[in-house]
């Protein structure tokens, strides 16, 4: 994205947040949802890249026999994910 576009988006979101000073309104709530959504998305990408891939998948793919204890957190995590969709 171009820098001017991101500056305009940041300025609009800032004004939407400052609109809370007038009253609680839909613009403020939209800005709030955008900020929370982008934060959760960023956190999910960081967890997948830094934790799941580097500390779980890579050791298991390098030498599965030596790193078999890593299967326990993998299986527990898969069980947690399966419970979410019930």
Helices and strands as residue ranges (DSSP letters): H 3-18, G 19-21, H 26-46, I 47-57, H 58-62, H 70-84
